[in-house]
Amino acid sequence: QIRFILLQNRQGKTRLAKYYVPLEDSEKHKVEYEVHRLVVNRDPKFTNFVEFRTHKVIYRRYAGLFFSICVDITGNELAYLECIHLFVEILDHFFSNVCELDLVFNFHKLYLILDEFILAGELQETSKRAIIERMGELEKLE
């Protein structure tokens, strides 16, 4: 199960935070700070999987953004790494070459895409085409 998803820039500013387990606000800020410190200073030649408390964080850096997913220790790292890549591909298609400003000014669409993709901490839809079609339908409703 996915515990949380974070999108952070190199400076540690959180651009997306979705928690699937209940945490206090102070604990959320502490987690975001710890995860950022963990992934930003990590040497690129190391794996994209790192133990975090009693769980593990799978992360990937795209341009200046770090996409991090915290999962149970028994989770399949490669599946979640592929999940991050698919999420980035969907964002790239939806925003036509996505950048950090797209995420800042269209955060509501970002969360909508994430909710189509992951529901209640579980991967819901893995078809890029299905998610893009669904987002197109939602765009027509606006």
N, C-alpha and C positions, 0 to 999 in steps of 0.2 A: 504494500500500500504506500502511496505517496503521502508524506507528512506535510510538505510545503514546497512551493515553487517560488524562486526569487529571480528577478532580472535586475542586475546592478551594473552601474558603469564603473570605470576604473577608479573613480574617486570614492566609491562606496555609496553613492546615491541610489536608493532603491527605486526602480521604475515600475516594478510589478511585484506584488507580494500576495500570494494566495495560500492560505493555511487551511489544511483539511483536518487538523486536530486543534482542540481548544487551547489557546495560550493567552495569558495576560498581555496587555500592550507593552509593558516593561520587558517581559520575556521575549516578545517578538523583536523589539529593538535590539536586545542583547544577542539574539540568534542571528539577526541580519548582520550585525557588526562582526560576530565571530565567523560566520560563513564567508564574509567578504575578506577578512584577514586570512582565512584559510586558503582561499582560491587565488587571490590576487598575487600573493608572493610565491606561489608554487612554480617551480621550474617547469617550462613547457615540455621537457623531455620525460617528465613523470607521467603516470596515467592520470586520467580524468576522474578517478574514483578516490575518495578519501574518507576515512572514518571520522565521524562527527558524533561525539557523545556515545550513545548506544546505537546509532544508526550509521548510514553512510550517505555522503553527498556525491552526486554525479554532476559534473559541471562541464561546460564547454564555453569557450570564448569565441565570440563572433565580433570582429572589429573591436569596438570599445565596450562591448556589453558581455557580461558573464551571465549565462543561463545556468541556474543551479536547481537541482531537484534533490530533496532529502527523502530517502526511502528506508524501509526496514532493512536490517542487515542481511536478510536472506534474498533480497530483490536481485533481479538479473541486471547487472550493470550495463551490458551492451544493449539490452532492450531499451533501457531508459536513456542511454546516450543517443540511440536512434530516435527515440521520442523527442528529444531536444532538437535534433536535426530536422525532423518533420515539422515541428512547431515553427522553426525558423523559416523553412521553405514556404509554409502557409503564410506567414507574416510577409515574407518577401513577395509572394504572388499577390497578396491582398493589398499591400501598400506600394507595390511597384518599386522594388529595391528599397527595402525598409531601412530607416535610420532611427537614431535615438529620439529625434524630434517628433517623428511620426508616432512613436509610443507615448510621448509626453502629451501631445495634443489630441490624440485619439485613444486615450486610455480605456474609455468605455468599450470601444470596439476590440481592443486588446483582450479585455476580460471576457467579452462575448466569444471571441475565437477560442480562448482557453476553456471556457465552459462547454463549447461544442466538442472539444478535444478530450478533456478530462472532467469527470463527474465524480464528486464525492471521494476523491483520492484514488480513483481507478481510471485507467485508460478506457475511454468510451468508444471513440471512433479513430481508426488508424488509416482511413482512406482520405488522402489529400483532396481528391476530386469531390468526395461527398461533403467534406467540410467547406470547401470553396463554393460548391453549389448552394449549400445551406446559407452561407454568409451572403451570397448573391440574392437569395430569396429575402433575407432580412433587410438588405440594402433597399430593395424595391419597396418595402413597407414603410420606409422612412419618408 
